[in-house]
Amino acid sequence: MHSAEAASALIGWTLSVDGVGGRIVETEAYDHEDPASHSFAGPTERNAVMFGAAGAVYVYRSYGIHWCMNLVTAGPASAVLIRAIEPTDGLDLMIARRGLDDPRRLCSGPGRLCQALGVSRDLNGMRIDRPPFALTPGLPAEVIVGPRIGITKAVALPWRFGEAGSRFLSRPFPKA
């Protein structure tokens, strides 16, 4: 399955780390032919997990500040960035980790999401189908599509996916 198909299909699934998590409401796709992908220039120590088996978790530091979590998909060096979830489980711990109590801001962005869920480089390379992770299918969601955020290459690719009407997105999608 191409990373864009996987990114779309994950909308509505539930993701948790040690029981803390919620419904995935926003994702972005990246693959080895995509100049915005970490895998585009080939394997490095940082992106080695992307060149491994599907189902691995690829965690990296963004701008030297925030952790970001990706799920490696089938296909060469492809992954799905988890951009936002609707928090449903472990809210008290998320609030303590983030230092705020507005549910809409707890996990609305990849850095916020990782902070709220306790994701760090220590989880890089672990399997999404084994503890501390849990990923379970959810009810089908109406998916909207748009350009990815925070990149400078291949900006026009419509590889950002979100749940229509969700209040928990990192940013609104452009109007069609």
N, C-alpha and C positions, 0 to 999 in steps of 0.2 A: 504494500500500500504506500503510495507516495505520501510524503510528509504533509502536503496540503490536504489530502483526503483524511489523514489521521488527525490533523489539527481540527478540521471541521467535525469529524466524528466524535471527538472528545468533549465537545460542548454538551453539558448536561451530566457528564460522569461525575462521580465523587472521588476526590483525592484527599488523602490524609497522611500525616506523618505522626506516628505514635498517638493516633486517635484524634489529632487536631487537624481540622480541615473543613472542606465544604465542596459545593458544586462548582465545577469548572465552567466559567462564563466567558472566558476570553483566551485565545491562543494565537500563536504565529508559527508559520512553517518556514523551515530552512532546509536546503539540500546542497549537495556537493557542487552543483553547477550554478549556484546562486552566489554572486559576488559579495552579498551581505552576510553569508554564512561563515562561521569560524572554520569550517572544513574546506572552503573553496581553494585555499593555497596548499592544501595537503596536510598530513598529520604533523602535529607538534605535541610537546608534552602537555600543553594546556588542553587541546581538543581531542586527545587520543581516545577518549570514551566514545566520541561520535563515530569513530571508525570500527567500533566493536559491535556486539550483538544488539539487536532490537530489544527494547525493554530495559536498557540501562538508563540510569539517571545521570545526566551531564550537568554539573554545577560549575559555574564560573563567576568571577567577580566582574561587575560592570562598572566602568569609570573608577575603579579602585575603591568603590564604596559599598555597592549593593551586590548581594548574591542573586543569581538568576538560575532557575531550574528548567531543564529541558528533558524531554523523554525521547530517547533515541528510537527511530522508527526503522522499519525494513527499508532496504535500499541503501545504496552506498552513502555513508557519512551524512545522514539526514536526521533531523530532530524537530521536535515541537516545543517551542517556548511556552510555558504556562504563564500567561500574563495576569490573569485575575480569577479569583474564585469568590463565590458567595459564601461567607463564613457560616457554618452550621454547627460545628462540633469543636468544643474546647475554647469557647469564646473568652472565658475568664483568662486563660493562659495567653491567648492572642492579645488581649487588651493589656496584660502585664508586659508582654514582650514589646509591644508597639508603643506603650505609654499614651494611649488614647482609647476612647470608647465608642467612637462613631463607627458602627458596623460597616458602613459603605467605604470607609478609608482603611480598614484593617488589611485587606488583601487586594486592593485595586491597583495593581501594578506589580511587575515581577519582583522588585526589591522589597516592597511592602509584604507581599505574599511570603517570600522566603523568611523574612524577619518574623512574621506572625506564626509561621509553621515551624520555626527553628531549623531551617535548612541552611547548611554551610558546606564548605568544601569537604568536610568529613563524610558527606553522603555521596560524593562524586564516585560514579562507577557502580554504585549499588543497584540492585534490581528493583524495578517498580512493583513487581509481583511478590515481594518478600518484605517482612518487617525490617525497618519501621514503617514502610510504605503500605498503603492500601489504595487500590484503584478499582472502582466498581462501576459497572454501567448504570446509567440513570435513565430517566424518562427522556424520550426524544424532545429536542428543543428546536425552536425556529432559529435558524442560524443566519446571521447577516455577515457580509463580507466587505472588506475594504483594504486599503493599503496599510502596510506595516508602519510601526512608530519607532522613532529614535534611531533610524539608520540613514546613511547617505548614499548607499548603492542599491540598485534594483528597487528603488522606492515605489515604483508604480505597480509592482507585482501585487495582485489582490490576495495576499496570503495571510491576512489577519482575519480571524473569525471570532464572532461573539454571539451571545444569546440576545435575540431581539427583545427589547424592553427591559433588559437587566439594569438595575440601579447600581451594580457592583463593577461595571467596566472601568478600566483605567482611564479611558477617555471616550467621549462619544464617537460614533462612526460618522463619517461624512454623509450628508443627505444625498440620496440618489438623484 
